[in-house]
């Protein structure tokens, strides 16, 4: 049995196929790097003690990790400390991460931002090299103070110094701001420099008023939103929604033109009907042009 399709049906099938192919792209597994500022300022030195709330909220965030995701915990104060990377295969892996979180204490005398940035980007680059198909997500929870130890005063924060080594990456980088208003300008500068020199997918999240909500709800949504934006930005041109819409409109216009042309077709000339079965053949003539009909 032959199946015939009208041009309109073919257009619908084409649009549906493109849409299904686009929607069917599976979400990538993620390598998350969770960075926590453990300097004294996070424990109330010069402000309120926010570390207990950070530690209380993070297990809820960890519980949202999906199978085959990984998480690397990094703490920083005078130096950056990197914990072993944990891949999520079953619940016991999340228990290990929660154990790491429970061990974190804000006791560092200094806040060595540059050492943290270098350690984090270096780890992200290594994870990316191990499996380029995974998504690297960096989350930095800090009160935005840059106060390096005396021996590193010449090594203050400067992303441009390391941009050449890490520029052009498309990591997701979130700075969760716990600082006061007067310190926001520093974190804003970090975000601006990282976005311009390292990854365009960089965002500062203000968590001063709702830290628990930011960590337990907003972060996951922000990561998903950023993944969708990146997926659209990196699509081949023929998979881009705008291209699909343009093609669909062009095909619909072509269909309308064909239908219009068909509606204007007229039959011209004369039609002769011969019946030779009778003794005297009957010949009838009809002027089709005069009828002016389709």
N, C-alpha and C positions, 0 to 999 in steps of 0.2 A: 504494500500500500504506500503510495507516494504522499508525502506530507508537504503541503504548500503553505508558505508564510507570506503574509502581506509585508510591505515595507515597514508599516507601523509596528507590526509584531517583531520584526527583526530589530528595530530601534529599541524597543522595550527590553528584548532579550540581551542586547548589547550592554545597555545601561545596568541591568541586573547583574550580568556577569562581572562587569568592572567593579560594581559595588560589593559583590560577594568576595571577589578576590582581595579587595582592599580591606574589608572587614575581617576576612579570614586570616589576616596576618597575625600570627600568635605573638603574645607579649613576650619580651625578652626576659630571661632571668637576670637578676640584679646582683652586683657586687656592691654592698653598702659599706661605707666607711663612716663610722660614728665617732666624732671627735668631741671630747668633753674638756672644757677648761677646768683645771683642778688647782688654780691659784687661790690664795687666801681670800681674794675679793669675792669669790663664789661662795664662801662660807661666812660671810658677814663682815669681813675686814673692810671697813669704810662703807658698809651698806648692810642690807638685809641678807640673811642666810637663805640662799636659793637652792643649794645643792640637795637638801633632802627632797624637795619637790621634783627636781630633775630625776633623782634616783627612783622616786615613787612612780613617775610617769613612764619611764623608759620600758619597763616590763610589758606594758600594754602595747607599746610600739613594736617591741620584739615579737609579741604574740601575733602581729599582723604579717610577719614575714612569710613568704610563700615557699613551698617546697622547691629546693634547688637554688634558692637565693643564698647569698653568703653575707656575713657581717664581720667586719674587722673593727675592733674597738681601739681607739687611740686617745690617750690622755696627754695633756700638755700643761706645763707650768714652767719650771726652770729648764726642763728638757721635754722632749716628746717620747712617750712610751707606747710601743706598739704591741698589742696582744695578738695571740695566734688567731688566724682567720678560721671562722666556724661556718661550715656549710650546713644548711638546714635540710636534713633528711627525715628526722622525726623529732618528737617533743624533747627528747633528752638533749638535743643540740641547743634548743632555746633555753633549757635549764642551765647549760654551761654559760651562755651569754648573760643570763640573769645573775649567775654567780660572779662573773666579772664585774657587772654593774654594782653589785653589793660591796665589792672590795674598793670601789673608787672613793677617795677622800680628797677634799680640797685643803691641801696642806702646803702647796708650793709657794715659795716666797716671791717668785718672779713669774711674769707672763711673757714667755719667749715666742711671740707670734710667728716670727720668721722661721724658726726651727720647726714649728708645727706645720706651716704651709709647705715647706720642703719635704717633710716626712710624709705628709698626706698625699701630695702630688706624686711623689716617688712610689708610694704604695699603689695608688690608682693606676699609674703607668705599668707597674708589674702585673697587676691583675688584668689589665687590658691586654697585655702581651700574652698572657696565659690563655685567654679565650676572647678574641675580638668581638664575638657575637653577643657577649653579655653587656649589660648596661652598668656603667660605674656611677654610683650615687654617693656624694659626699655631704655629710650633715655636720656642721660645726656649731656646737652649743657653747656660747661664750658671753661674757659681759662686756666685750669689746675693748678691753684695756690692753695696751701694748707696753709692757714694762720689762724689757730683757735684762738678764743679769749683768752686772758690771763688766764682766769680761767680754760681753757681746754687744757693748754699746755701739760699736761700729757696724754691727750686723742687725740694725733695726729693720723693721718691715719695709720691704720694697719688692713688690711682685715683678716689676720690670727687670730686676736682676736675674730672675729665674724664668721669665716668660719665654725666652728662646728655647729652653729645654722642654717646656710643656705646652707651648702655644699650639693652637689649631685643634685641640681636643674638644670633644662634645660631651664631657662629663656633666652630670647634674650636680650643681653645687648650691647648697642652702646654708645660709648663715642665720642661725636662730639667735636673735638679739635679746639678751637679758639685761642690757646695760641701761643706765640713766640717760636722760635727754642730752646732757652735756657731752656724753661719750658717743652719741649716735654718729657724729660726723666721721669718727675714725672707722667704724664698721661700714659706713656708706662708701668711704674711700676704698676700703678693701674690696667691697662688692663691685665697685666701678672698675677698679684695676683688673680684678680677676675676669670680669665679663669682657673687658676690652682686649685682654692679653692672653687669657687661657681658654675660657669657654663662654659662649654666648648664653648658655643655659644656667645662669647664675641669679640667685634671688636672696634678698634679705627678708626674713620673717620677724615681725615685731611680736615678741612673746612676753613683754613686760606685764601685761594685764591678764593674760590667759595662757600661761605656760602649759598647764595640763592639757588643755584643748588643742594647742598647737602640736604638741608631741603625740598625743593619742589619736587625733582626728585629722588636723589640717595637713600634717606632713605627708601622710599617705595620699591624700587628695592632690596635693601639690606635685608629688612625684608622678602620679598618673596623668595629671594635666600636662606636665612638661613632656612626658613620654609621647602623648598624643601630638603635641606641637612639633616635636622633633620628627615623629613619624611622617607628618604631613610635609615638613620642610625637606625631608630626604627622599621623598617619593620620586620615582621617574616621572618625567613630565606627562606621560600618557596615563598615569595613575592619579594625577592631581585632580581634585574635585572641579577646579575651574576649567581644566581641559575637557573633562567629561561633560560638563554643562555646555561648553561651546560646541563640542561634537554633536551632542544631543539636539541642540538648537538648530545646527546646520542640517542635520538629517531630517528634522521635523519640517524645516523650511522647504527642503527638497521634496518631501512627501506632499506638502501642500501645493507646491508648484505642479507636481505630476497630476494630482487630483484636479487642479484647476484646468490643466491642459486637457485632461480626459473629458472634463465637463463641456469643453468648448468644441470637441470633435464633431463634425457634421458629415453626413453621407451625401455625396453629390452624384448626379448622373441619372441614368434610367435603368429600370429593372424590367426584363422581358420574361414572361412565364409561358412556356410551351407545353401543351398537352397533346401528344401525338397518338394517344390510345384511342381517340374517337375517329370516326370516319372522316370528319372534317376537323383537322387540327385547330385547336383554339390558341390564339396568341393574344396575350394581354400585356400591355405596356403601362408602366407606372413611372411618372416623373418624380424621382426622389428629391431633386433639387428644389422643386416647387413646394414640397412638404416642409422644408426647413426644419427637419427633426434630427435627433441624435441617432 
